[in-house]
Amino acid sequence: MRLRYLFLCSLSVLAFEVLLLRVFSIRYSYHYGSFVISIAMTGYVSGSLLFLRTKLLRGASAETYVFLLGLSFPSLHMLFSVLPFDLPRLLFERTQILYMALFLLLSSIPFFLYAILFSLFLSADPERVPMIYGYDLTGAALGVLLPSILLPLLKIEGCFFLISILPIASILPTLRGKRLLATIVLSFCLLPAVVMVRIEPSPYKGLMQLLSEGSSRLVRILDGLDSRLYLFESPRLRYAPGLSLIYRSPIPSGIGLSLDGEVSGIMLGPSFQSCEFYRFLPCALPYLLQKKGGGRALSIGFKSTYQLFCPSLLFGYDTVLVERDQSIRRMLATDLALGPTKWKVYRGWRSLIKAGQKFDVIALERASFSPSYPFGLAEEMDVTIEALGLLLQGLKEGGILYIEAFFLPPPRVELRLFLTVIEALRRAGIGDPQRRLIVFRTLETVVFLIKNGTFSERQKREIERILWKREWEMLFPYRGGVILESPYDLSSLLSDAFRSDREFIEAYPFDISACSDDRPFFNYFLKLRSIRKIYELSSRRWVYFLYEGMTLPFLLLVLLAVSSALLIPSICRARGGGLIPSLYFASIGFSFMALEVFFIHVCSFLLDSSSMGFCFALLLLLPASGTGSLLIGRFRRPPLLVMLSLPLALLVLYFTSPKPTYAVLLTPLFPLLGVFFPLGMKVLVKNTMDSPFYYALNGGASILSPPLCFMLSLSFGFRTLLLISSLLYIAALSLLHLASHGDEYDRA
């Protein structure tokens, strides 16, 4: 069989997995992007098991599956755009459960077809397993790279067209006569339709709600690896978080920004570049306290151009803007003229501070367009203990770190942010953090001012005067003044948290403990022992758990049921199987996925981008694993001692490394990751027809791995995955050593 089929199909399937993540984000929500890995693994497992049981599938040619795989991509693209499935309608329409099941089933078809193709190669040529596995991993690596390069140029629709063409083009030289003519005609009828059909956001998303008004219109669409950016106009579009109630003039409008259908910010027009209303926003306070012009400001996270106009035009600061989203950076750089440009745009802020740059004001803007927060399982690397400590290092003497977030009852984000700031100050060797921290509240936001130095009495009186004039409430340290109406006494909660943080954290119904780089889930507040109490606080509505990202334990149970339904019957009927091979392939499947999740986290941290981190981690792991798989055929005997160096290095890193970023030192050992699977096939599998079953078992362990790894990371941190992965690899090597004695060892 031609290995180019496997290479191009693996490339297309992994590219489809990345594109499916983008479809989830646009059509529904990026919250559910974690389903993609489990959908892929379910398709792989079911395809391998069905191939093993069905003679009809084993009799078809490889070209048939390659052709079907190529046509599945454009077909699914068009079905996604017309399928009447919307997550919000699950709450009041039972038919949506059927549509959801259909959507998940359809999404797994390309993975199902590829699993059959891969199983066909394994069973047809068992002596070339290392070569087959190597081509599979190398193609997968390029499949991850392809969308990251081409999405800004071709958009999602163009990328779907490209990944459809590649598999079909690979089989054209082998076709003759009517089969060749039928393939060309069918392809050219179906593929152009992909470019003509655009994936639209759910009608329940903010963008579609605003565009439904007659005077609203869509201006432009920009695609990137991180998101799809919509620029639009709407008469109801206003954005001024924390604006003082004493401001009576019109609030400026502008061009709206929407990421994947969720409204995220606004570009103000040139007429408001010198608008006085900026002085009534809380973001002006740190510049008013500095009493000087011509300083330097760093703004992290783009929400509106007032972040640039306020420091640059009103106070004369040179402003550096940090924005991770590729589409927004493109828009700022090329599409809109913002008048005088005393500012620059960068992707990440860590490299700037580590390079020695200092700022008078650093603004960390966490108040998005609407009062809501990111999904609970999203990693927030800007508000960890270590991140805030580094931001404080980036301040000049007397500089101010400004953080603004929406106030959403019951208090959780405010308390966690407060405790994280206090812990960062204490780790910096500051024994009296209350002298460097001021917290106040506007009607809708909570603002933190952290100074590199102590606030003088003159500055405190100045702050009190401004808060009184703006009708804002001082929260910490409490010094009297305006009191805004609220069912929660946030000032008392902050004081209690400061006096007895450990007792307060234990007694509070939500998890509000400080976040670290190893546990960066800032918006995940679930305490398992407090589920009943949280349920009562949410007015007895389970939808609250869905919205807050607290569904992971329940998702794990569902995936456990799916994996059991797929695998247990096959394990019971496995021919020539046995306990040792089953445990071995399940162990290496879970170990590899745990290590993959850990390195995605590390690369996201290093690159200041989750999307880039995901792609870069797979580009590190997959080609190296493919290389190791290709090289294993050169060994006459299993290189167990060489393979043992990988789990031992993981153990050393777990017990000695204070920072997860040191994991990049393991990259020379990555080729060993590709050795375990082909070596297990060579040593443990006696009947070549059982190869698809063990491939399915390996994939079945990978279905459970992502949610289980996240559960462990939420509780114990990402570094725990190193320990688990190393122990499972050691167990797998022990099983391999046990099975490689005697005749099996000689045969190997």
N, C-alpha and C positions, 0 to 999 in steps of 0.2 A: 504493500500500500504506500501511497505517496505521502510522505511526512509533511509536505507543504500544505496539504489539507488541514492537518492538525494544527500547524503553526498559524495559518490565517484564521481558522475558526476560533482558536483560543484567543487570538488578538481581537476578533470581532466580539466575542462573548464578554470579555473583560471590559472592552469599550462600552458595550451595551449596559453592563452593570453600573459604570460611572454615569452614563446617560440616564439610566433608570433612576438613579439618585436625584438627578436634576429634574426628571419628570415628577417624582414624588414631591420635590420641593415646590415646584411651580403649581402643579395641579392640586396638591393637597397641603402638605406642610413638611418642612425639612425635619420636623420632629420625628417623622416616621421613616426617615432614611435608613435607620438601623434595621428595618425590615428587609432591606435589599439583600444583605448578606445571607439572612436566613432563607429568603426566597430562592437565592442562587443555590444554596446548599441543598434545599429540599428538591429542587430540580435535578441536581447532580445525583442525589441518592435515589430518587424514584426512577430516573432514567437507567441507572446502573442495575437496579434490582429487576426492573421490567425486562431489560435486555437478558438478564440471567435466566428468567423464567419463560420468555416468549421466543419460540423458535422462529416465528415470522420476522421478528426484529433482527435476529442473528443472520437471517438469510438475505437481507437487503444489502445493497452495495454502499460503499462509503460515499460515492458521488450523490446518492439519493439523499442521504442525511445532510450533506454539505449544501445541496440545493434547497432543501426544506429550511435549513437554518438561515440561509441568505434571505429567503422570502419571509421568514417569521419576523424579521426586524421591521420592514415597512408595514406589514400587516398589523403588528402590535402598535406601531406609532399612530396609525389611523384609528384603531380601536380605542386607544387611550383618549383621543380627542372627542369621541362620541359616546363613550360609556357613561351612563347617567349615575355615576357614583360620586357622592359627596359625603365627607366625614361628618359635618354638622347634622346632616339629615338622618344619621344613624339614631339620633335621639328621639325621632318621632316617626320614622318610616321603617317598617320591618323589612320591606323589600331591599333596603340598602345593605342588609346583611348578605343577601344573595349576590348583589352586585359586588360587594367587597370580596366575597369568596371567588367570584368569577374573575375579578381583577387580579387577585393574587395568583390564581391558577394560570391565567394567560401570561402573566409576567414570568412564570417559571418555564414556559415552553422552550425558549432558546437554550437554557441550561439543561433541560431535559434532553433535547436533541444532541447537544454537545456531549453529554454523559454517555449516550448510546454510541456516538462516534468514537469516543475515547475507549470505551469498553470493547468495541469492535477491533481497535488497534491492539489493545492488550491481549485479547484472546487469540488473535490471528498470528501474532508474532511475540510470544512471551520472552524470547531470548533478547529482544531489543527494548525491554522495559526501561532501562536507563535513558536510552535515546528518545523513546516516546515521551517519557516524563520531562526530559530536558527541553524538547521542542514545545511541550505544553506550557511550561513555566516561562520560557523565553517569549513565546507569543503573548502570554498574559501580561508580561512586563511592558511590552510595546503597546498592548491594548490599553493599559493605564496611561501611558504617555500620550497616546494619540488625541484623546479629548482635551487634555490639558493644553495642548498646542493649538488645536484646530477649533475649539469652541468659540473663541473670540472672532474667528474669521468666518466659519461656516455656520455658526449657530447650531442649535440642537438638531434642527431639521436636516441641515447639510451633513452633519455627522452621522445621523441615521442612514442617509443615502450612501455615504461612503462605506460604513461597515456592512451594508447589504451587498454592495458591489464586490467587495474583496473575496468572500467565499465563492460566490457564483463565478467570478472571473477565473478562479483557480481550477475549476472543473471544465471550463469551455474547451481547452485543448484535447480533452479525452472524449468529448462527445462527437457523434457523427449523425448525419442525416436528419431525420425528423426530430430526434431528441434534442439535437443542437438548435434546430429552428424553433421548437416549442419553448426551449429554455430562454432563448433570446427574446421571443415575442412576449412571453409572460413577464419577463423581467422588465422590459421596456414599457409595458403597460402599467405595472405596479409601482416601480421605483420613482418615476417622476411625480407621482401623487404625494410622495413624502414631503417634498419641498413645498408643495402647495397647501399642506395642512399644518397649521400652527397649534402647538400646545398652549391652551389658555388656562389662566388661573381659575380656581373655584369661584363661582358667583358669590360665595359668602365671604370672600376676602375683601379687605378694605379697598383695594384698587378698583375692583369690579363694582363695588357699591357706589363709589364716587363717579365712575364712568357711566353708570346707569342714568345719571342726571343729564338733561338735554344739553346744557351749556358746557359740559366737560368734554375733553378730547385727549386722545393719546398723541403725544408729540414724537417720541422716538423710543426704540428698544435697543439695548446693548446687551450682548451676551458675554459671559465670562465663566471661568471655572467655578467661581464662588457663587454666582447668582445670575439671574436675568434682571437687568435694571430697566424699569419703565419710567420714562419721563412723561408727565401728563399735566394738564391744567384743569383746575376745578374751582368754582367760586367759593366753595366751603373750606378751602384749604388754608389753614392758619396753624402756625407753630410758634409758641412762645412759652416754654415750660417755666413755671415759677413766676410769671409776670405779676408784678404788684397790682393789687386791686385799685390803687389810686391812679393808675394810668387810664386816661379817658379817651385818648386819640385812637384812630383806626389801627388795627394790627395789620402789619404788611402781609400781602399774599405773594405768591411766586409760582415757580414750576415745581410740582411735586415729584418726589423720588419714591419709587416702590421697588423693593427687592423681592422677587418671586411672588409678586402680588400683594405683599404686606407693605403698607405705607410706612416709610422709614425716615423721611425728612423733607426738606423744602429748600429750594434755591431762591433766595430773595432777589428781586429785581434791582437794577442799578439805582433807582430812585430812592432806595432805602439804605444806601451805603453809609450815609451820614445821619441816619434817623436817630432822634433823641430817645426813642423808646428802648434802645439798648441799655440805657442807664437804669431802667426799671426792671431789668432782668437780674437774677442773682449772680449770673456769670460775670457781671461787671464789678462785683464786690472786691475780688482780689486785686484788680487793677486800681481801684479807688484807694485801697489800703497801701499800695506801694508808693503812692505820691510821687511818681516819676514817670517820664516817658522814655521811649527809645530802648526799652528792655527787650528780652526774648521770651516768647511764650510757646509752649508745646500743647497742642490740642489733640487728644486721642479719641478717635471714633467720630466720623463725620455724621452730623444730624441736620445741620443747617449752616448757611453761609454766615449767620450771625457769629458763629465761632471764629470766623476770620475777620469780619468787619469790626466786631467789638474791640478786640485788642489792636488790630492794625490801623483802623481809620479813626477811632475815637481816642486811643491812647498812644498811638505811634509805635507799637511793638512790632518787631520782626517775628512772624508767626510761622511755626512749623506744624503742619497737619499730618497726622498719622492715620491712615485708613487701610485696612486689610483687604477690603473688597476690590477686586480687580476692575469690575465694571465702573464703580464710582471713581476710581483713580483715572480711568480712561476718560470719563465724562469731565472731570475737573481739568484734566490736562489738555483736552482737545476740543471740547464741544461748547463750553460756555466761557464768555469773556467776563471777568469779574472786576474790571477796572484796575486800579492800582494794585500791583501784586507785590506786597511785602511779605509773601509767604511761600512756602515750599511744601510739596506733598511727598511723603515716604510711606513704605509699606509696614515697617515695624519700628518701634521706639527703643527696644533694648539695645540694638547696635549703636544707636545715637548716643545713649547715656554711657555705654561701655567704652565708647570712643572718647569720652571725656567732655562731651557737650553739657553745658549748664544752662539752666533756664530760671527766669524770675518767677514765672507762673507756669504750672502744669495743670491742664484742665482735663479731667477724665469724665467724659460726658456719657452717662448711663441712662438718661431720660430720653427714651425713643419718642416717636411721634405720638403714640397713644399710651395710656397708663397700663403697661403690661411688661412682662419680663421674658427673657428667653426660656426655652424649654429646659426642664430640670436636668436633663442629661447632657446639655451643652457644656463644654469646657470653657471656663472663663479665666483666661490666663492673665488678665490685667488686674484682678482684684484678689490675688493671693497674698499671703504674708510676704513671700519673697519678692513679688512684683512691686508691692507698695514700698518695701524697703529700698528697692532699686530706684523707684521714682523719687524717693526722698533724697537719695544720693545725687540725683540729677538736678536738684535745686541749688541755686546760689544761696549764699548766706542771707537769711531773711526771706527767702523765696517761699511761695505758698503752693501747696497741692490742693486743687479744688475738685471735689467729686459731687455730682448731683445725680439723684435717683428719684424716681416716683415713689410717693408714699402710698402703699397699697395695704390696707388692713386684711387680716390681722398682721401685726408687725413681724416681719421675718428678715427681709432684705436689709432693713435699716439696722437691726440688731446684729446680724452677721457682719455687715460692713463695719459697724462700730467695733466689734470684738476683733476683727481682722486688723483694723487700723491700730488698735491698742496693742495687739501682739506684735505688729511690725515695729512700733515705736519701742517696745520693751526689748525686742531682739537687737535693735540698734543701740542698746545701752542707755536708753532714756528712762530714768527712774520716775519722772513726774510727767507722764504723757498728757495729763489734764491741762498742763500749762502750754502745750503746743497744739491743742485740738479744740476747735469750736464747731458745734453742730447746731444748725437752726433749720426751721421749717417754713416753707411758703404754704400757700393753700393746697398745693398738689405735689410738692417735691420736698425732699430732705437733702440738705446741703452740708458737706463736710469741708472744713478749712483746716489743713494740717500745715504747720509752719516749720521751716528749718531754722529753729530758734524759738524762743518763748514769745508769746504775745504780751506786749507791754500793757500797762494799765491804760495808757493813752489810746492804744489800738483797740482795746476792749471797749472803752467808752465810745470810740468812733463807730465800732460795729454795732453797739447797742443803739446809738443814735440813728444809724442807717436802718436797722431793723424796725425801730419804732416808726420812722417816717414811711417805710414801705409796708408796714403792717405785717411783718414777719415775726415768728416766734422763736426765741432762744430756747434751745433744748439742753445743751451741755456745754460748759457747766452752767446750770440754771442760775440766772441773775435777775429774774423777774421780767416785766415788760408785757408785750402783747401775748394773749393766749388765744389760739385758734381752736374752734370747736372741733372735737373729735371724740369718738367713743373710747379711745385708748389714750392713756396718759403716757405718751412716748418719753417725755422728760424723766418721769419716775422709772420707767423701764431701763433707760440708758444709765441712770444713776445706780440702779440695782445691779445691772450687768457689770458696771465698772467696779463696784465694791466687792462683789462676790461672784466672779464670772463662772467658776466651775459649778457651784451650787445652782446658780441661775440657769446655766445651760442644761443641767440635769433635770431641773424641775419644769423647764419650758416645754410645751407640747410639740414644738417643731425642733428640728436639728438646726441650731444657729451657730454651731461652733465655727471657729476661724478656718479658712480654706488655705491650703498650701499648694505648691506646684505639683505635689504628688497626688493630692486630692482636690482638683480644681473645679468641682461641681458646685459652683456658688449658688445656683438656683434650685438645688435639690434639698428639700427640707423634711423629707419623710423620716419619721421614727417608727419602726415597725411596731414597737410596743405601744405607740400612741395612735394607731390607725382608728380605733373606735372614737377617741376624743376628736381627732381631726375630722372624721366623718360627721360628728355632731356640729363642729365649728363651721363646716361647709354647708350647713342647712340640710344635711342628710342627702347630698347629691354626689353620686359616684363620678359624674362628669368632671368634678373638681380634680380628682386624681389623674384623669386623662390629660387635662389641661396643664397641670403642674409637672407632668413627666414622672408621676409616681406609679406608673403601670408596669415597671420593669419586673417586679416579682411575679405579677400575673402573666406577663408575656413569657417568662421563663417556664411557667407551668404549662402553657399552651404548646410551646416548642418541645417540651419534654414529652407531651402526649403525642405530638406529630412524629417525633423521632422514634418513639416506642412503637407506634402503629406501623411505621415503615420498616423498622429493623428487627423487632423481636420475632415476627414470623420467619424472617429469612435466617436469623441466627439459629432458630430451632431446626430449620431444614437444611442448613449449610452442609454441602457435601465435602467430605474430606477436610472439614474445617477443624475446629478445636478451640479450646479456651485460650491457648497461648497466642495464636495469630490474631484472634478477635481482640484480645486485650492490647496487643502490640499496636495494631492499626488504629484503634480508638485512642490510645495514649498519644501517639505521635500526631494525630489529627487535632486533639485538644491542645497539645503543647505548641504546635506551630501557630495555631490561631491565637493563643495567649501571648506568644512572643510578638505576633503581628500587631495585636491591639496595643501592646506596650510601645512598640516602635512607632506606631502611628501617633501616639501621644507625644513621644519624644520629638519626632520630626515636626509636629504641629507647634510644639513649644519653641523649637529652634528657628523655625521659619515664620513664626507669628501668623500662621494661617492654617486652619483645619483642612481646607481642600488641598493646598499644596503639601501639607504634611502627610495626608493620606496617599497622594500620588508618589511623593518622594520615598515614603517608607516602602511601598510596594516595588518601586524601582530599585531599591536597595536589596530587598529580600528575594524577589522572584528571579531576576537574572542570575544572582549568585547561587540560588538553589538549583536553577537549571544547569549551571556550570558544574556544580557538585554531582548532579545526577548523570551528566554526560561522562564525568571522570571516573565514576564508581566502577564502570565496566573494565577498567584497567587493573583492578585489584583481583588477585586470585582468591584471597581470603578476606572475610569481613574485617575492615580496619577498626575494630572495636575501641582500641586504645585512642586512636586519633579522634574517633567520634565522641569519646568520653570527654575530650577537652572542651566541647561546647557546653554541656551542663555544668561542668566544674567552673568554667568562666562565668556562667550565669550566677552560680552560688557566690563566687568571689565578689561579683559586682553587687549582689544583693546585700551582703554583709559588710562591705567596705565602702561603697560609694555613697557619699552624702547627697549627690544630685543625680537625677535620672538621666541628665544629658551626657553623663560619662558613658552611657550605653553605646555611643558611637564607636567606642574602642573595640566593640565586638564584631564590627563589620568584616574583618579578615576571616572570621569563622563562619560567616553566612553560607558559604558553599556546602558546609556540612549539613545544613537543613535539608538539602535536596538528596542526601544520601539515604536517609532512613526509609523512605517509601520503596524505591527500587530494590534496596537491599533486603527489605522484608519480603517483597515479592519473590526474590531469588532464593532466599533461605527457607521461608516459612510456608510458601504456597506450593503444595504438591500437584494439585490438579489445576491446569491452566484455565479451565472454565470457571474456577472460583475467583479469578482475578477481579472481575467486575463487582463481586460481592464485597471483597475487602476494600476496593475503591469506594464503594457505597458506605461501608462501615466507617472508613476514614472521613468521608464527607458528613456522615451522620453526627459524629462527634463535633464537627465544625458547625452544625446547626445550633447546638447548645452553647458552644464556646462564647460567642460575642455577648449575649445577655448575661451569662454567668460571670464572664470576666468583668463586665461593667458592675455587676452586683458586688463582686469582691473589691473592685477598685473604689466603689462608693464607700465601702466600710473600712478598708484597710490601706488603700492607696495603690497606685499602679505598680510600684516596685514589688508588691506581693506576687504579681504575675511572673516575675523572674524566678521566684522561689518555686512556684507551682510548676512552671515549665521545666525547670531544671530537674525537679524530683520525678516528673513524669518521663522525661527523656532518660534518666538513669534507670527507672523501672523498665522502660522499653528496651534499653541495652541489656539489662539483666535477662529479660525474656529472650532476646536474640542470642545471647551467649548460651543460655540454657538449651535452646533449640539447635544451636550450631555445632554441638558435640556429635561425635559418632559419624554415622553415614551421611547425615544432612550436612555436616561440616565439610566432609570430603567432597560431596556433590557440589557444594558452593565453590 
